[in-house]
Amino acid sequence: MSTCLKILAGSAVVLLVGCGAEEQAENIVVQPGSIAVADTQTLTQPELGSFGIDLSNQDAGTRPGDNFFRYTSGGWLDTFEIPASRSTYGAFTVLRDRSDDRVRTIVDDLAAIEPAQGSMEQKISDYYLSYMDTARINSTGISPLRPGLARLADINSIAELTAAFGRSRIETTASPFRFGIGADRVDPDSHQLSLSVGGIGLPDRDYYLLDTDRFVAIREAYVAHIERMLDFANIEDSATRAEAILALETSIAEHLWPRSQRRNRDLTYNPMSYVEFTSAYPGFDWDAYFSAAGIEQLDDLNVSFPSAMSPIIQLVTDIPLQDWKSYMTYRLISSNASVLPEEIDNENFDFYSTVVNGVPQQRERWERGVGRVGSLNSLGEAVGQVYVDRHFPESAKRQMEDLVENLRAALAESIAGLEWMGAETKLEANLKLNSFRPKIAYPDEWTDLSAIEINEDDLFANAQSVREFNYLDSLSRLSKPTNREEWGMTPQTVNAYYNSSFNEIVFPAAILQPPFFDPAADLAVNYGGIGAVIGHEMGHGFDDQGSKVDSRGVQRNWWTDEDRANFDELTTALAAQYDQFEPVAGQFVDGNFTLGENIGDVGGLSLAYRAYKMALNGEEAAVIDGLTGDQRFFLSWAQVWQAKIREDALVSRLKSDPHSPAEFRVNGVVRNFDEWYEAFGVQPDDEMYLPPAERIRIW
């Protein structure tokens, strides 16, 4: 669940795992069995269990009120072994594997028809074939990197280093400064460049700064890994250089903001004119930096982490030039490892996946090839057009739009009944709600990828061609208005997101499958699944950061002081709840870092429950297999987050992922619902019990 190039630095994308005002939506109720799944065949039986939930995964020995995550999935958790090629495995992974299988079939079918040279079919097929040709890749060796390595070796001055930093993004090296181009937060119809700092090779600053046994061991392994990577390029004094690289990155990490601050929209929006910027941050040749990046005129920009800028500028001067060259050389090799000989690729995997995340072996090469060709920043939209034709009927898109409107109506009802929000703020909240723009399944306008040159015989050149296309496209945006028709995910992506600058909620085709949605499943199951996903993304528009943006996508305070204080009191209490969760001994969930996603989960499930009750039209849900409608609803939510994860990967995510671990996306959420207590008879002596006064319901 990561951001992508199409939605760049100026636009906040909030994932599940990231418009003009409209009239109030009427409550269009979607009945069970009325929405088609992602395949064109009509199903009469649910894919999972007898009504949409696989009850065989349960742990009957666990009480729901002690651990609802285990109660729902404990049988599966106790018996399932994570595949050796995965850091985690669960409901999302199953669907992603299914999507990969479908894309592989698409690619294989295109290769079989021998597509015309220059066609998108040829480019998709040849890019994939070039990745699969390991014999050619291995025989070519590291020679594709030689020009880049030579350019870095020839750096002899700070001026030349500055220019190399400017080219780092297109040349896949490293820089302590980086930029992105996206929607201006106060003028979302225009683009703005945002400049930030970073450039570390480990997942988070904590990996450099904490002296626990785990992080010390990872740093030692990191140095050994860097040495081996430099050896592949016959770099002299590789061991000494590796130590210097760790020291350099540690110096950067010391000035990076804590992760909870990095997501604060108030702190990270600091627009200024270019003249003001160069005056505020002297000691670095910004003209040369941006010129090398291909930007000859920059009138204004945003500085994301202002207090870190001057200290890192000083590092450029203080750290020896040779160490910066070593740092960039290592990153050039590492960044390109996946398109270099297998021994280099395997070494990169061994550190970043095995050491850092505990994954024993790589995924099959075809899986990695499908991921490379089908990603958003590659040929993903071209693949997506075929995917949609094969696996997503038009009727499903229309019916999903109806379900979104049900959730919109539920949120409108919720806002109307809020006791902690006054009429003035409610007016603005409803404007934002009515302006939500849903995007379902696939784009109405597809990106033109015809300029990308692809040759079956040269994987490295193909990767470079894709990279150059995206980079030049990014630079060209500075002189153009934003395009609200663009998507930040491909149709074959199993995920969803909210984009605050466009006030849009986006649901790719591939997520509309069980356990999220099944046309043959019970109504409660679909609302507890895809309904809560829709509510989650809507909730991001009103989380601790999304709530700082208005109905037009403009970052501004549209709250009264009293209402904002009431909201902050609720969100602070929710963050405190999650701070208590300790998934690994000594490693806690960061309640402030994960706050936006936790609000999305709690709020999304609340909205889905309200919409489910509205869909029942006042009638009592039938009991199915001994389970009430409310029980099925909460079990469906828990089923969505059924997952196992390796401990090292879990620690990495605690440090770098704003989502709470799967266990707490279940237990941390349901314990705030009175209805869950009633549905499962949860009592004060149960481990998850929260007194009513401590239960948080925001939306």
C-alpha positions in Angstrom: 0.0 0.0 0.0 2.5 2.8 -1.2 2.2 6.1 -3.1 3.1 6.3 -6.7 4.6 8.7 -9.3 1.3 9.7 -10.9 0.2 11.4 -7.7 3.3 13.2 -6.6 4.6 15.1 -3.6 1.9 17.8 -3.5 -1.0 15.5 -3.3 -1.7 13.4 -0.2 -2.6 9.9 -1.1 -4.0 7.8 1.7 -4.2 4.1 0.9 -6.4 1.4 2.4 -3.4 -0.8 3.0 -4.6 6.7 -0.4 -15.0 18.3 -7.9 -17.9 20.4 -7.9 -20.4 20.2 -5.1 -23.2 17.6 -5.7 -26.7 17.4 -4.4 -27.4 15.3 -1.3 -27.3 11.6 -2.4 -30.5 9.6 -1.9 -30.3 6.3 -0.1 -30.0 3.8 -3.0 -29.9 0.4 -1.3 -27.9 -2.3 -3.0 -29.4 -5.7 -2.1 -27.3 -8.9 -1.8 -26.6 -10.6 -5.1 -27.0 -7.4 -7.1 -23.4 -6.6 -7.8 -21.2 -8.6 -10.2 -17.8 -9.8 -9.2 -14.6 -9.2 -11.2 -15.2 -12.1 -13.5 -18.0 -12.1 -16.1 -19.5 -15.4 -15.0 -22.6 -15.3 -12.7 -22.1 -17.0 -9.3 -24.9 -18.4 -7.2 -22.9 -19.6 -4.3 -20.5 -17.5 -2.2 -16.8 -18.1 -2.8 -16.2 -18.3 1.0 -18.4 -20.5 3.2 -22.1 -20.7 3.0 -22.8 -17.0 3.2 -19.5 -15.3 2.5 -17.3 -16.1 5.6 -15.1 -19.1 6.0 -16.0 -20.2 9.5 -13.5 -23.1 9.4 -10.7 -20.5 10.1 -12.1 -19.7 13.6 -10.6 -20.6 16.9 -13.4 -21.9 19.0 -11.2 -21.9 22.1 -10.8 -18.1 22.0 -13.6 -15.9 23.4 -14.6 -13.1 21.0 -14.1 -10.5 23.8 -10.6 -11.7 24.6 -9.2 -11.6 21.1 -11.6 -11.1 18.2 -8.8 -11.4 15.6 -7.9 -14.9 16.9 -11.6 -15.8 17.4 -12.2 -15.1 13.7 -8.9 -16.5 12.2 -7.1 -18.4 15.0 -7.5 -21.8 13.4 -5.9 -20.5 10.2 -3.2 -18.6 12.1 -2.2 -21.7 13.9 -1.9 -23.9 10.8 -1.0 -21.7 7.9 2.7 -21.3 7.0 3.7 -18.1 5.3 5.2 -19.0 1.9 9.0 -18.7 1.9 8.8 -15.8 -0.7 6.5 -13.6 1.4 6.9 -11.3 4.3 3.2 -11.5 5.1 0.2 -13.4 3.8 -3.5 -12.9 4.1 -6.6 -11.9 2.3 -4.9 -9.1 0.4 -2.1 -11.5 -0.7 -4.6 -14.0 -2.1 -6.2 -11.4 -4.3 -2.8 -10.0 -5.4 -1.7 -13.5 -6.4 -4.9 -13.9 -8.3 -4.3 -10.6 -10.1 -0.7 -11.5 -10.9 -1.9 -14.8 -12.4 -4.4 -12.9 -14.6 -1.7 -10.4 -15.7 0.7 -13.3 -16.5 -2.0 -14.8 -18.7 -2.5 -11.5 -20.5 1.2 -11.1 -21.1 1.6 -14.7 -22.3 -1.4 -14.3 -24.7 0.1 -11.1 -26.1 3.4 -12.9 -26.8 1.6 -15.7 -28.6 0.0 -13.4 -31.2 3.4 -11.8 -32.2 2.1 -8.2 -31.9 3.1 -5.5 -34.3 6.3 -3.6 -33.6 5.6 -0.3 -31.8 2.2 -1.5 -30.5 1.5 -1.5 -26.8 1.0 -5.2 -27.0 4.6 -5.5 -28.3 5.9 -3.3 -25.6 4.1 -5.2 -22.8 5.3 -8.6 -24.2 8.9 -7.6 -24.9 9.4 -5.8 -21.6 8.3 -9.0 -19.8 10.4 -11.2 -22.1 13.5 -9.0 -21.6 13.1 -9.5 -17.8 12.7 -13.2 -18.1 15.9 -13.6 -20.2 18.3 -14.3 -17.3 20.9 -15.8 -19.6 21.3 -12.5 -21.5 21.2 -10.4 -18.3 23.8 -12.5 -16.6 26.1 -12.5 -19.6 25.8 -8.7 -19.9 27.1 -8.4 -16.4 27.5 -5.0 -14.8 28.4 -3.3 -18.1 25.1 -1.3 -18.3 26.2 0.6 -15.1 29.7 1.5 -16.3 28.8 4.9 -17.7 27.0 5.9 -14.5 29.8 4.6 -12.3 32.3 6.5 -14.4 30.4 9.8 -14.0 30.4 9.3 -10.2 34.1 8.5 -10.1 34.8 11.7 -12.1 33.2 14.0 -9.5 36.0 16.2 -8.2 34.3 19.2 -6.6 31.2 20.2 -4.6 29.9 21.9 -7.7 30.0 18.6 -9.6 28.5 16.8 -6.6 25.7 19.3 -6.5 24.9 18.6 -10.2 25.0 14.9 -9.5 22.5 15.3 -6.7 20.2 17.1 -9.2 20.5 14.2 -11.7 20.1 11.5 -8.9 16.4 10.7 -9.6 16.8 10.1 -13.3 20.1 8.4 -12.9 18.9 6.2 -10.0 21.6 7.3 -7.5 21.1 8.9 -4.1 20.9 12.4 -2.8 20.1 13.9 0.6 17.6 16.2 -1.2 14.7 15.0 -3.3 11.7 16.6 -4.9 8.3 15.7 -6.3 5.7 17.6 -8.4 2.1 17.4 -7.5 -1.0 19.5 -6.8 -0.5 22.7 -4.8 -2.2 22.2 -1.5 -3.9 25.6 -1.6 -4.5 25.6 -5.4 -5.2 22.0 -6.4 -5.7 23.0 -10.0 -2.0 23.9 -10.3 1.2 22.0 -9.8 3.9 22.8 -7.3 7.3 21.3 -6.6 7.9 20.1 -3.1 11.5 19.7 -1.8 12.3 17.3 1.0 15.3 15.6 2.6 16.1 11.9 3.0 18.3 9.6 1.1 18.8 6.9 3.8 18.9 3.2 2.8 17.3 1.7 5.8 13.5 1.8 6.4 13.5 4.6 9.0 15.7 6.8 11.1 15.2 4.5 14.1 17.3 1.9 12.3 20.3 4.2 12.6 19.6 5.8 16.0 18.4 3.0 18.2 21.0 0.8 19.9 18.9 -2.3 20.6 20.3 -5.7 19.6 18.0 -5.9 16.6 19.0 -2.6 15.0 22.7 -3.0 15.8 22.7 -6.3 14.0 20.9 -4.9 11.0 23.4 -2.0 10.8 26.3 -4.5 10.9 24.7 -6.6 8.2 24.0 -3.4 6.2 27.8 -2.5 6.1 28.6 -6.1 5.0 26.0 -5.9 2.3 27.2 -2.5 1.0 30.8 -3.9 0.8 29.6 -6.9 -1.3 27.6 -4.7 -3.6 30.6 -2.4 -4.2 32.7 -5.5 -4.9 30.4 -6.4 -7.8 31.6 -3.2 -9.4 35.3 -3.7 -8.4 35.2 -0.6 -6.2 38.5 -0.3 -4.3 38.5 -0.2 -0.5 34.9 -1.4 -0.4 35.0 -2.2 3.4 36.2 1.2 4.3 33.7 2.8 2.0 30.9 0.8 3.4 31.6 2.0 6.9 31.7 5.6 5.6 28.3 5.2 3.9 26.7 4.0 7.1 28.2 7.0 9.0 27.0 9.4 6.3 23.5 8.0 6.3 23.5 8.1 10.1 24.3 11.8 10.0 21.3 12.4 7.7 19.1 10.3 9.9 19.9 12.4 12.9 18.2 15.4 11.2 15.2 13.6 9.8 11.9 14.4 11.4 10.2 11.6 13.5 7.6 9.8 11.4 4.6 11.2 13.2 5.7 14.7 12.3 6.4 13.8 8.7 2.7 13.2 8.1 1.5 16.5 9.7 0.1 18.7 6.9 0.4 21.9 8.9 4.1 21.3 9.5 5.0 20.1 6.0 3.4 22.9 3.9 5.8 25.8 3.8 5.4 27.5 0.4 7.8 30.3 -0.6 9.1 32.1 -3.7 12.3 30.7 -5.2 14.1 34.0 -4.2 12.9 33.5 -0.6 14.0 29.9 -0.7 17.6 30.5 -1.9 17.9 33.3 0.7 16.6 31.1 3.5 18.9 28.2 2.7 22.3 29.4 1.5 25.4 27.4 1.3 24.1 25.2 -1.6 24.0 26.0 -5.3 20.3 25.5 -5.8 20.4 27.0 -9.3 22.9 24.3 -10.3 20.9 21.6 -8.6 17.7 22.3 -10.3 19.3 23.0 -13.7 20.9 19.5 -13.5 17.5 18.1 -12.7 16.2 19.7 -15.9 14.3 22.6 -14.3 15.5 25.9 -15.6 12.9 28.2 -14.1 11.3 27.7 -10.7 9.1 30.6 -9.4 8.1 29.0 -6.1 8.2 25.7 -4.2 7.2 24.0 -1.0 9.8 23.0 1.6 8.5 19.9 3.4 10.9 19.7 6.4 12.4 23.2 6.9 14.3 22.7 10.1 16.2 19.8 8.5 17.4 21.7 5.5 20.3 23.8 6.8 21.8 21.0 8.9 21.9 18.7 5.9 23.3 21.5 3.6 26.1 21.7 6.2 26.7 17.9 5.8 27.3 18.4 2.1 30.2 20.6 3.0 31.5 18.8 6.1 31.4 15.2 4.9 34.4 14.3 2.6 33.6 14.3 -1.1 34.8 10.7 -1.5 32.2 9.5 1.0 29.4 11.2 -1.0 30.7 9.5 -4.1 30.8 6.1 -2.4 27.2 6.7 -1.1 25.9 7.5 -4.6 27.9 4.6 -6.1 26.4 2.1 -3.8 22.9 3.4 -4.4 23.4 3.3 -8.2 24.1 -0.5 -7.9 21.4 -1.2 -5.4 18.7 0.8 -7.2 19.4 -1.2 -10.4 19.9 -4.6 -8.8 16.7 -6.0 -10.2 17.8 -5.5 -13.8 21.3 -6.6 -13.3 22.8 -10.2 -13.1 21.1 -12.6 -10.6 24.0 -12.6 -8.2 23.6 -8.8 -7.7 19.8 -9.1 -7.5 20.1 -11.9 -5.0 22.5 -10.0 -2.8 20.1 -7.0 -2.7 17.2 -9.4 -1.9 19.2 -11.1 0.9 19.7 -7.9 2.8 16.5 -5.9 2.2 14.1 -8.9 2.3 15.9 -11.5 4.3 17.8 -9.5 6.9 15.4 -6.6 7.2 12.1 -8.4 6.7 12.9 -12.0 7.4 11.8 -13.4 3.9 13.8 -16.5 3.1 13.6 -16.5 -0.7 12.6 -14.4 -3.7 9.3 -14.7 -5.5 9.3 -16.6 -8.7 10.8 -14.6 -11.5 7.6 -14.5 -13.5 5.9 -12.9 -10.5 8.5 -10.2 -10.3 8.3 -9.7 -14.1 4.5 -9.3 -14.0 5.0 -6.8 -11.1 7.6 -4.8 -13.1 5.6 -4.6 -16.3 2.2 -4.2 -14.7 3.0 -1.4 -12.2 1.6 2.1 -12.5 4.9 3.6 -13.3 5.6 1.2 -16.0 3.1 -0.2 -18.5 0.4 -0.9 -15.9 -2.4 1.2 -17.5 -1.9 -0.6 -20.8 -2.1 -3.9 -19.1 -5.1 -2.6 -17.1 -7.1 -2.0 -20.2 -6.9 -5.7 -21.1 -7.5 -6.7 -17.4 -10.7 -4.7 -17.3 -12.0 -6.1 -20.6 -11.5 -9.7 -19.3 -12.3 -9.5 -15.6 -14.6 -6.5 -14.9 -18.1 -6.2 -16.4 -19.5 -2.7 -16.8 -22.5 -3.5 -14.6 -20.2 -4.0 -11.6 -19.0 -0.4 -12.0 -22.4 1.1 -12.0 -23.5 -1.0 -9.0 -20.4 -0.1 -7.1 -21.2 3.5 -7.6 -24.6 2.9 -6.0 -23.0 1.3 -3.0 -20.7 4.4 -2.6 -23.8 6.6 -2.5 -25.2 4.4 0.3 -22.1 5.1 2.3 -22.3 8.8 1.4 -25.9 8.9 2.8 -24.7 7.1 5.9 -22.0 9.7 6.5 -24.5 12.5 6.0 -26.7 11.0 8.6 -23.8 10.6 10.9 -22.7 14.3 10.6 -26.2 15.4 11.2 -26.3 13.6 14.5 -22.9 14.6 15.9 -23.2 16.3 19.3 -19.6 17.5 19.4 -19.8 19.4 16.1 -21.7 22.7 15.6 -23.9 23.8 12.7 -21.2 26.0 11.1 -18.7 23.2 10.8 -21.4 20.7 9.8 -22.2 22.9 6.8 -18.6 22.7 5.6 -18.4 19.0 6.4 -21.5 18.4 4.2 -20.0 20.5 1.4 -17.0 18.2 1.5 -19.1 15.0 1.7 -21.3 16.0 -1.2 -18.1 16.9 -3.2 -16.5 13.5 -2.8 -15.8 12.2 -6.3 -15.8 8.4 -6.5 -13.6 6.6 -9.2 -14.6 3.0 -9.7 -12.6 0.2 -11.4 -10.6 2.0 -14.1 -9.9 5.4 -15.5 -12.1 7.1 -18.0 -9.0 8.4 -19.7 -6.0 6.2 -20.1 -2.4 7.5 -20.0 -0.7 7.6 -23.4 2.4 5.4 -23.0 3.3 5.2 -26.7 6.5 7.2 -26.3 8.1 4.5 -24.2 10.6 2.5 -26.3 10.8 -1.2 -25.5 13.2 -3.8 -27.0 13.1 -7.5 -26.1 16.9 -7.7 -26.1 17.8 -5.0 -23.5 16.2 -5.0 -20.1 18.3 -2.2 -18.7 17.5 0.1 -21.6 13.8 -0.8 -21.2 13.8 0.1 -17.5 15.7 3.4 -18.4 13.1 4.2 -21.1 10.2 3.8 -18.6 12.0 5.9 -16.0 12.8 8.7 -18.4 9.2 8.8 -19.7 7.9 9.2 -16.1 10.5 11.7 -15.1 10.0 14.0 -18.2 6.2 13.7 -17.6 6.7 14.8 -14.1 8.8 17.8 -15.0 6.3 18.8 -17.7 3.6 19.2 -15.1 5.1 22.4 -13.7 3.7 24.3 -16.6 0.4 22.5 -16.8 -2.8 22.4 -14.8 -3.5 19.3 -12.8 -5.5 16.5 -14.4 -8.3 15.2 -12.2 -8.9 12.2 -14.5 -5.6 10.6 -13.6 -5.4 7.6 -11.4 -2.8 6.7 -8.7 -3.4 3.0 -9.1 -3.9 0.5 -11.9 -7.2 -1.5 -12.3 -5.4 -4.7 -11.4 -4.2 -3.3 -8.0 -5.8 -4.8 -4.9 -6.1 -1.6 -2.9 -8.0 1.7 -2.6 -7.1 5.3 -1.8 -8.2 8.8 -1.0 -6.6 11.8 -2.6 -7.2 15.0 -0.6 -6.2 17.5 -3.3 -9.0 16.2 -5.6 -11.3 15.1 -2.8 -11.6 11.7 -4.5 -12.1 8.1 -3.4 -10.7 5.5 -5.7 -11.5 1.8 -5.9 -9.6 -0.3 -8.5 -11.4 -3.2 -10.2 -9.2 -5.9 -8.5 -10.4 -5.2 -4.9 -14.0 -6.0 -5.8 -13.6 -9.7 -5.0 -14.1 -11.8 -2.0 -13.6 -11.3 0.9 -14.2 -7.7 0.2 -17.2 -8.2 -2.1 -19.1 -11.2 -3.4 -22.4 -10.9 -5.2 -23.6 -14.1 -3.8 -22.7 -13.3 -0.2 -25.0 -12.1 2.6 -25.7 -8.4 2.8 -24.0 -8.0 6.2 -20.8 -9.6 4.7 -20.6 -7.2 1.8 -21.2 -4.2 4.1 -18.6 -5.4 6.6 -16.2 -5.9 3.7 -16.3 -3.5 0.8 -18.7 -1.2 2.6 -16.2 -0.7 5.3 -13.5 -0.2 2.7 -15.6 2.6 1.1 -16.2 4.1 4.5 -12.5 3.9 5.3 -11.6 6.0 2.3 -14.4 8.5 2.9 -13.1 8.6 6.5 -9.7 9.8 5.3 -11.4 13.0 4.1 -12.2 13.6 7.8 -9.2 12.1 9.6 -6.7 14.2 11.5 -5.0 15.3 8.3 -7.7 15.0 5.6 -9.9 17.2 7.8 -7.5 20.1 7.2 -8.6 20.2 3.5 -11.9 21.6 2.3 -14.5 20.5 -0.3 -12.4 22.0 -3.1 -9.2 20.2 -2.1 -7.7 23.4 -0.6 -5.7 23.0 2.6 -7.3 25.4 5.1 -9.0 25.4 8.5 -12.8 25.1 7.9 -13.5 24.3 11.6 -14.6 26.5 14.5 -12.1 26.5 17.3 -14.5 24.7 19.6 -15.3 21.9 17.1 -11.6 21.4 16.3 -10.8 21.1 20.0 -13.6 18.5 20.4 -12.3 16.6 17.4 -8.7 16.7 18.7 -9.8 15.4 22.0 -11.4 12.3 20.4 -8.4 11.6 18.1 -5.9 12.1 20.9 -7.8 9.5 22.9 -7.8 7.1 19.9 -4.0 7.5 19.5 -3.5 6.7 23.1 -5.5 3.5 22.7 -3.2 2.3 19.9 0.0 3.4 21.7 -0.7 0.6 24.2 -0.5 -2.2 21.5 2.8 -4.2 21.6 2.9 -6.6 18.7 6.6 -7.4 19.3 8.3 -7.3 22.7 9.5 -3.8 23.2 8.0 -2.5 19.9 4.8 -0.6 20.1 2.3 0.8 17.6 2.8 4.5 17.2 -0.7 5.9 17.8 0.1 9.3 16.3 1.9 7.9 13.2 -1.0 5.5 12.5 -3.7 7.9 13.6 -5.1 8.7 10.1 -5.5 5.0 9.2 -7.0 4.2 12.6 -9.5 7.0 12.2 -10.2 5.6 8.7 -10.8 2.1 10.2 -13.0 3.1 13.1 -14.9 5.6 11.1 -15.2 3.4 8.0 -16.7 0.5 10.0 -19.1 2.9 11.7 -20.3 4.2 8.4 -20.6 0.8 6.9 -22.6 -0.4 9.9 -25.0 2.6 9.6 -25.4 1.9 5.9 -26.0 -1.7 6.5 -28.8 -0.9 9.0 -30.3 1.6 6.4 -30.2 -1.2 3.8 -32.3 -3.4 6.1 -35.1 -0.8 5.9 -36.0 -1.4 9.6 -36.3 -5.1 9.3 -34.4 -7.6 11.4 -31.6 -9.5 9.6 -32.2 -13.2 9.4 -30.1 -15.6 11.5 -27.8 -17.6 9.2 -25.9 -20.7 10.5 -26.6 -19.5 14.0 -25.1 -16.0 13.4 -27.1 -12.8 13.6 -26.6 -10.0 11.0 -24.5 -8.0 13.4 -22.3 -10.9 14.1 -21.8 -11.6 10.4 -21.0 -7.9 9.8 -18.2 -7.8 12.4 -16.9 -11.2 11.3 -16.6 -9.9 7.8 -14.5 -7.0 8.8 -12.2 -9.3 10.7 -12.0 -11.7 7.8 -10.7 -8.9 5.5 -7.7 -8.4 7.8 -6.8 -12.1 8.3 -3.1 -12.2 7.9 0.2 -13.5 9.2 3.5 -11.5 9.1 7.1 -12.3 9.9 8.5 -10.6 13.0 11.2 -8.7 11.2 8.8 -7.5 8.6 6.4 -6.4 11.4 9.1 -4.3 13.1 9.9 -2.7 9.7 6.3 -1.8 9.2 6.0 -0.4 12.7 8.8 2.0 11.8 7.7 2.9 8.3 4.0 2.0 7.6 1.2 4.3 8.8 -1.2 1.4 9.0 -1.5 -0.5 12.2 -0.8 -4.3 12.1 -3.6 -6.5 10.9 -4.4 -7.8 14.4 -5.1 -4.2 15.6 -7.1 -3.3 12.5 -9.5 -5.8 14.0 -9.2 -5.7 17.8 -8.3 -2.0 18.0 -11.5 -1.1 16.0 -14.3 -3.4 17.2 -13.6 -2.7 20.9 -14.9 0.8 20.3 -18.3 -0.4 19.0 -21.2 -0.8 21.5 -22.9 -3.0 18.8 -19.9 -5.4 18.8 -20.2 -5.9 22.6 -23.9 -6.6 22.2 -23.5 -8.9 19.2 -21.0 -11.2 21.0 -21.9 -10.7 24.6 -18.6 -9.1 25.6 -18.4 -8.6 29.3 -16.1 -6.4 31.6 -13.9 -9.4 32.5 -13.1 -10.0 28.8 -9.6 -8.8 27.8 -10.7 -6.4 25.1 -13.4 -4.8 27.1 -13.4 -1.0 27.2 -15.8 0.9 29.5 -18.4 2.7 27.5 -16.9 6.1 28.4 -13.6 5.1 26.8 -15.0 3.9 23.5 -14.2 6.3 20.7 -16.7 6.9 17.9 -15.8 9.9 15.8 -17.9 9.6 12.6 
